[in-house]
């Protein structure tokens, strides 16, 4: 048996992050880890959560931890909106996942949200399996027209382009613009957007404006208005690029001046500390300050 195996045997077992089983707890013994803002009650997100809980119940359990200040009570680490929705609907119990650690951050920061394309596929698949648009709209807290628009988001988009943008946060208008392009041009546009990390509607429209007529789905002669809009979009892109270059030059110039000032200041600090009288006086009257200056001077000496 090698040393690694011995260390593995003697190592303490890992502590699980959560209890293995879900628990149903009374809503009365649950409290959020921080107060819910008054504006959250009127937010669109809360209304969607309220509609979802009222229609299909609590889908995702609350994440809670034992309350150190109150026995047999729990603090809600994730799920404040769901807890408020349960109280508003008069629910007495909630399914909870018990955490073994009292984390101060919200678990929502570590959850990957659905992109518009993934959202569209999920809604389309639900409708294909027989779920009515009215029920989906009720759960999401939107109108049926929005549900149908989401389900048809990828209509007219070739599979390769859709795959490239599947995990990107693209507004619906981007897909509307891509529908005007042939499949091959859609792939080129998607690759360009990914390489530039730019998934805005304006960038997609600019790509469409610079696309040759033979690569457009509807091959019509461009009107003067279309040419004017294309010229304006290209001019806007050129203006943005020029602004970015100016900002870069300004930042580079500022950095150079600050770097020079820091170099001069560092040389002055080293010169002061090399003076025994000054160094002794600083150590006697401002010991903490002397220690910091000494550390700076030592680090500068090591880099030479």
C-alpha positions as CSV (number, residue, x, y, z in Angstrom):
1,X,0.0,0.0,0.0
2,X,1.5,3.4,-1.0
3,X,1.5,6.6,1.0
4,X,-1.5,8.0,-1.0
5,X,-3.7,5.0,0.0
6,X,-2.6,5.3,3.6
7,X,-3.5,9.0,3.6
8,X,-6.9,8.2,2.1
9,X,-7.6,5.6,4.8
10,X,-6.6,7.9,7.6
11,X,-8.4,11.0,6.2
12,X,-11.5,12.1,7.9
13,X,-14.7,11.3,6.0
14,X,-16.2,14.2,4.0
15,X,-19.1,16.0,5.6
16,X,-22.2,16.0,3.4
17,X,-23.5,19.5,2.5
18,X,-27.1,18.5,2.9
19,X,-29.2,16.0,4.7
20,X,-29.9,13.0,2.5
21,X,-33.7,13.3,2.7
22,X,-36.2,16.1,2.1
23,X,-38.3,17.3,5.0
24,X,-41.7,18.8,5.2
25,X,-41.6,21.7,7.7
26,X,-44.2,24.1,8.9
27,X,-44.1,27.5,7.3
28,X,-44.4,29.1,10.8
29,X,-40.9,28.0,11.8
30,X,-39.2,29.3,8.7
31,X,-37.7,32.8,8.3
32,X,-35.6,34.3,5.5
33,X,-32.0,34.9,6.1
34,X,-32.6,38.6,5.3
35,X,-35.7,40.6,5.0
36,X,-37.5,40.6,1.7
37,X,-37.6,44.1,0.1
38,X,-41.0,45.7,-0.3
39,X,-40.4,46.1,-4.1
40,X,-39.9,42.3,-4.5
41,X,-43.6,41.7,-3.8
42,X,-44.6,43.6,-6.9
43,X,-41.8,42.3,-9.1
44,X,-42.5,40.2,-12.2
45,X,-40.3,37.4,-10.8
46,X,-42.4,37.2,-7.6
47,X,-45.7,37.1,-9.7
48,X,-44.3,34.2,-11.8
49,X,-43.3,32.3,-8.6
50,X,-46.8,33.0,-7.1
51,X,-48.5,31.8,-10.3
52,X,-46.3,28.7,-10.4
53,X,-46.9,27.7,-6.8
54,X,-50.6,28.3,-7.1
55,X,-50.9,26.2,-10.3
56,X,-48.5,23.3,-9.8
57,X,-47.3,23.6,-6.2
58,X,-43.8,23.9,-4.9
59,X,-41.5,22.5,-7.6
60,X,-38.1,23.4,-6.1
61,X,-37.7,22.8,-2.4
62,X,-36.5,25.5,-0.1
63,X,-32.9,25.4,1.1
64,X,-32.8,25.9,4.9
65,X,-30.5,25.5,7.8
66,X,-31.1,25.2,11.5
67,X,-31.6,28.5,13.3
68,X,-28.8,29.0,15.9
69,X,-30.9,31.7,17.7
70,X,-34.2,29.8,17.9
71,X,-34.6,26.1,18.7
72,X,-36.5,23.9,16.3
73,X,-36.6,26.8,13.8
74,X,-34.9,27.2,10.4
75,X,-33.4,30.0,8.3
76,X,-34.2,30.0,4.6
77,X,-31.0,30.3,2.6
78,X,-32.6,30.1,-0.8
79,X,-36.3,30.5,-1.6
80,X,-37.4,33.7,0.0
81,X,-39.9,34.4,-2.8
82,X,-41.2,30.9,-2.7
83,X,-41.7,31.2,1.1
84,X,-43.6,34.5,0.7
85,X,-45.7,32.9,-2.1
86,X,-46.6,30.0,0.2
87,X,-47.6,32.4,3.0
88,X,-49.7,34.5,0.6
89,X,-51.5,31.4,-0.6
90,X,-52.2,30.2,2.9
91,X,-50.0,27.1,2.6
92,X,-49.1,25.6,6.0
93,X,-46.1,23.4,5.0
94,X,-43.1,23.5,2.7
95,X,-40.8,20.8,1.3
96,X,-37.2,21.7,2.4
97,X,-33.7,20.6,1.8
98,X,-31.7,20.9,5.0
99,X,-28.2,22.4,4.7
100,X,-25.4,21.4,7.1
101,X,-23.7,24.8,6.7
102,X,-25.0,28.3,7.4
103,X,-23.9,29.9,4.1
104,X,-24.4,33.7,3.8
105,X,-24.6,33.8,0.0
106,X,-27.7,33.0,-2.0
107,X,-27.6,29.7,-3.9
108,X,-29.2,31.5,-6.9
109,X,-25.7,32.9,-7.7
110,X,-24.5,29.3,-8.4
111,X,-27.5,28.3,-10.6
112,X,-27.2,28.5,-14.4
113,X,-30.3,30.1,-15.7
114,X,-32.0,29.0,-18.9
115,X,-31.1,30.9,-22.0
116,X,-33.8,32.1,-24.3
117,X,-33.1,29.2,-26.7
118,X,-33.2,26.6,-23.9
119,X,-36.4,28.2,-22.6
120,X,-37.9,28.0,-26.1
121,X,-37.0,24.3,-26.5
122,X,-38.5,23.5,-23.0
123,X,-41.8,25.2,-23.9
124,X,-42.0,23.7,-27.3
125,X,-41.3,20.2,-25.9
126,X,-44.0,20.7,-23.2
127,X,-46.5,21.7,-25.9
128,X,-45.5,18.7,-28.0
129,X,-46.3,16.5,-25.1
130,X,-49.8,17.9,-24.8
131,X,-49.4,20.7,-22.2
132,X,-51.7,23.5,-23.3
133,X,-50.3,27.0,-23.9
134,X,-52.9,28.3,-21.4
135,X,-51.5,26.2,-18.6
136,X,-47.9,27.1,-19.5
137,X,-48.8,30.8,-19.5
138,X,-50.5,30.5,-16.1
139,X,-47.5,28.8,-14.6
140,X,-45.1,31.4,-16.1
141,X,-47.3,34.3,-15.3
142,X,-47.5,35.5,-19.0
143,X,-50.1,35.7,-21.7
144,X,-50.6,32.9,-24.2
145,X,-49.2,34.9,-27.1
146,X,-45.9,35.2,-25.3
147,X,-45.8,31.4,-24.8
148,X,-46.4,30.8,-28.5
149,X,-43.8,33.3,-29.4
150,X,-41.2,31.6,-27.2
151,X,-42.1,28.2,-28.6
152,X,-41.5,29.5,-32.1
153,X,-38.3,31.3,-31.3
154,X,-36.1,28.8,-33.2
155,X,-38.3,28.4,-36.2
156,X,-36.3,29.1,-39.3
157,X,-33.0,28.8,-37.5
158,X,-30.7,26.0,-38.8
159,X,-29.6,23.4,-36.3
160,X,-25.9,24.4,-36.4
161,X,-26.5,28.0,-35.7
162,X,-29.0,27.2,-33.0
163,X,-26.4,24.9,-31.4
164,X,-23.8,27.7,-31.4
165,X,-26.1,30.1,-29.6
166,X,-27.8,27.5,-27.4
167,X,-26.0,28.6,-24.2
168,X,-25.8,32.3,-25.1
169,X,-28.0,35.0,-23.7
170,X,-29.4,36.3,-27.0
171,X,-32.6,38.4,-27.2
172,X,-35.4,37.2,-29.3
173,X,-34.8,39.9,-31.8
174,X,-31.4,38.3,-32.7
175,X,-33.2,35.1,-33.9
176,X,-35.7,37.2,-35.8
177,X,-32.8,38.8,-37.6
178,X,-31.1,35.5,-38.3
179,X,-34.2,34.2,-40.1
180,X,-33.5,36.6,-42.9
181,X,-30.2,34.8,-43.6
182,X,-29.6,31.5,-45.5
183,X,-28.5,28.6,-43.3
184,X,-24.8,28.9,-44.2
185,X,-24.9,32.6,-43.5
186,X,-26.7,31.9,-40.2
187,X,-23.8,29.7,-39.1
188,X,-21.3,32.4,-40.2
189,X,-23.2,35.0,-38.2
190,X,-23.4,32.8,-35.1
191,X,-19.7,32.1,-35.3
192,X,-18.9,35.8,-35.6
193,X,-21.1,36.7,-32.7
194,X,-19.5,34.0,-30.5
195,X,-15.9,35.1,-31.5
196,X,-16.7,38.7,-30.6
197,X,-18.8,37.7,-27.5
198,X,-21.4,40.2,-28.8
199,X,-25.0,38.8,-28.9
200,X,-26.8,42.1,-29.1
201,X,-29.6,42.8,-31.6
202,X,-27.7,45.8,-33.0
203,X,-24.7,43.5,-33.9
204,X,-27.0,40.9,-35.6
205,X,-28.7,43.6,-37.6
206,X,-25.3,45.0,-38.7
207,X,-24.3,41.5,-39.9
208,X,-27.6,41.3,-41.8
209,X,-27.0,44.7,-43.4
210,X,-23.6,43.7,-44.7
211,X,-24.9,40.3,-46.0
212,X,-25.0,40.0,-49.8
213,X,-28.4,39.7,-51.4
214,X,-27.8,36.1,-52.6
215,X,-27.3,35.1,-48.9
216,X,-30.7,36.5,-47.8
217,X,-33.8,34.3,-47.7
218,X,-36.0,36.9,-49.3
219,X,-34.1,38.1,-52.4
220,X,-35.6,41.5,-53.0
221,X,-33.9,44.6,-54.2
222,X,-33.0,46.8,-51.3
223,X,-34.8,50.0,-51.1
224,X,-33.2,53.4,-50.4
225,X,-34.5,53.1,-46.9
226,X,-32.7,49.8,-46.3
227,X,-29.5,51.2,-47.7
228,X,-29.8,54.2,-45.4
229,X,-30.4,52.1,-42.4
230,X,-27.4,49.9,-43.3
231,X,-25.2,53.0,-43.6
232,X,-26.4,54.3,-40.3
233,X,-25.7,51.0,-38.6
234,X,-22.2,50.8,-40.1
235,X,-21.5,54.4,-39.1
236,X,-22.7,53.6,-35.6
237,X,-20.3,50.6,-35.4
238,X,-17.4,52.7,-36.6
239,X,-18.2,55.3,-34.0
240,X,-18.3,52.7,-31.3
241,X,-14.9,51.3,-32.4
242,X,-13.4,54.8,-32.5
243,X,-14.7,55.5,-29.0
244,X,-13.3,52.3,-27.7
245,X,-9.9,53.0,-29.2
246,X,-9.9,56.5,-27.7
247,X,-10.8,55.1,-24.3
248,X,-8.0,52.6,-24.6
249,X,-5.5,55.3,-25.5
250,X,-6.6,57.4,-22.6
251,X,-6.4,54.5,-20.1
252,X,-2.9,53.6,-21.4
253,X,-1.7,57.2,-21.0
254,X,-3.2,57.4,-17.5
255,X,-1.6,54.1,-16.5
256,X,1.8,55.3,-17.8
257,X,1.7,58.5,-15.7
258,X,0.5,56.6,-12.6
259,X,3.2,54.0,-13.0
260,X,5.9,56.7,-13.2
261,X,4.6,58.3,-10.1
262,X,4.6,55.0,-8.2
263,X,8.2,54.3,-9.3
264,X,9.3,57.7,-8.1
265,X,7.5,57.2,-4.8
266,X,9.0,53.8,-4.3
267,X,12.5,55.1,-4.9
268,X,11.9,57.9,-2.4
269,X,10.7,55.3,0.3
270,X,13.8,53.2,-0.3
271,X,16.0,56.2,0.1
272,X,14.3,57.3,3.3
273,X,14.6,53.8,4.9
274,X,18.3,53.7,3.9
275,X,18.8,56.7,6.3
276,X,19.4,55.1,9.7
277,X,18.2,58.2,11.6
278,X,14.9,58.4,9.8
279,X,14.4,54.6,9.9
280,X,15.0,54.5,13.6
281,X,12.7,57.4,14.3
282,X,9.9,55.8,12.3
283,X,10.4,52.5,14.0
284,X,10.2,54.2,17.5
285,X,7.2,56.5,16.8
286,X,5.3,54.8,14.0
287,X,6.2,51.1,14.2
288,X,3.2,49.9,12.2
289,X,3.9,52.4,9.4
290,X,7.5,51.5,9.4
291,X,6.7,47.8,9.0
292,X,4.5,48.6,5.9
293,X,7.2,50.8,4.3
294,X,9.9,48.1,5.0
295,X,7.7,45.5,3.3
296,X,7.3,47.7,0.2
297,X,11.0,48.4,0.0
298,X,11.9,44.7,0.4
299,X,9.4,43.7,-2.3
300,X,10.9,46.3,-4.6
301,X,14.4,45.0,-3.9
302,X,13.4,41.4,-4.7
303,X,12.0,42.4,-8.1
304,X,15.2,44.1,-9.2
